[in-house]
Amino acid sequence: MNNCPPYTCKEYREEMTLLALRRALNNERLTQKERHAIKKEIKKLESRLNLD
């Protein structure tokens, strides 16, 4: 049997959000304030997903 916990919709949604935020950082039109806010959100998601 598989001992891994189930992969939930919430985890999938958070991973897709993380990918979208990382992609958004490539936008050259972002202000420093927007870029900082995105990086902060990325760090929170990475921590929640144990990716840090």
C-alpha positions as a Markdown table, in Angstrom:
| # | Residue | x | y | z |
|---|---|---|---|---|
| 1 | Met | 0.0 | 0.0 | 0.0 |
| 2 | Asn | 1.0 | 3.6 | -0.5 |
| 3 | Asn | 2.0 | 5.4 | 2.7 |
| 4 | Cys | 1.9 | 8.9 | 1.2 |
| 5 | Pro | -0.9 | 11.2 | 2.4 |
| 6 | Pro | -3.5 | 12.0 | -0.2 |
| 7 | Tyr | -2.8 | 14.9 | -2.6 |
| 8 | Thr | -5.6 | 17.4 | -2.1 |
| 9 | Cys | -7.2 | 20.0 | -4.3 |
| 10 | Lys | -6.0 | 22.6 | -1.9 |
| 11 | Glu | -2.4 | 21.6 | -2.4 |
| 12 | Tyr | -2.8 | 21.6 | -6.1 |
| 13 | Arg | -4.4 | 25.0 | -6.0 |
| 14 | Glu | -1.6 | 26.4 | -3.9 |
| 15 | Glu | 1.0 | 24.9 | -6.3 |
| 16 | Met | -0.7 | 26.5 | -9.3 |
| 17 | Thr | -0.9 | 29.8 | -7.4 |
| 18 | Leu | 2.8 | 29.6 | -6.7 |
| 19 | Leu | 3.6 | 28.9 | -10.3 |
| 20 | Ala | 1.5 | 31.9 | -11.4 |
| 21 | Leu | 3.2 | 34.2 | -8.9 |
| 22 | Arg | 6.6 | 33.1 | -10.1 |
| 23 | Arg | 5.6 | 33.7 | -13.7 |
| 24 | Ala | 4.2 | 37.2 | -12.7 |
| 25 | Leu | 7.7 | 38.2 | -11.5 |
| 26 | Asn | 8.8 | 38.1 | -15.2 |
| 27 | Asn | 6.5 | 41.1 | -15.9 |
| 28 | Glu | 8.7 | 44.1 | -16.6 |
| 29 | Arg | 5.9 | 46.5 | -15.8 |
| 30 | Leu | 5.8 | 45.6 | -12.1 |
| 31 | Thr | 6.6 | 48.3 | -9.6 |
| 32 | Gln | 9.1 | 47.6 | -6.9 |
| 33 | Lys | 6.2 | 47.5 | -4.4 |
| 34 | Glu | 4.3 | 44.9 | -6.5 |
| 35 | Arg | 7.4 | 42.8 | -7.0 |
| 36 | His | 8.0 | 42.9 | -3.2 |
| 37 | Ala | 4.4 | 41.8 | -2.5 |
| 38 | Ile | 4.7 | 38.9 | -4.9 |
| 39 | Lys | 8.0 | 37.7 | -3.5 |
| 40 | Lys | 6.5 | 37.9 | 0.0 |
| 41 | Glu | 3.5 | 35.8 | -1.1 |
| 42 | Ile | 5.8 | 33.3 | -2.8 |
| 43 | Lys | 7.8 | 32.9 | 0.4 |
| 44 | Lys | 4.5 | 32.2 | 2.4 |
| 45 | Leu | 3.3 | 29.6 | -0.1 |
| 46 | Glu | 6.7 | 27.9 | -0.3 |
| 47 | Ser | 6.8 | 27.7 | 3.5 |
| 48 | Arg | 3.2 | 26.3 | 3.6 |
| 49 | Leu | 4.2 | 23.7 | 0.9 |
| 50 | Asn | 7.5 | 22.9 | 2.7 |
| 51 | Leu | 9.5 | 24.0 | -0.3 |
| 52 | Asp | 11.8 | 26.3 | 1.6 |
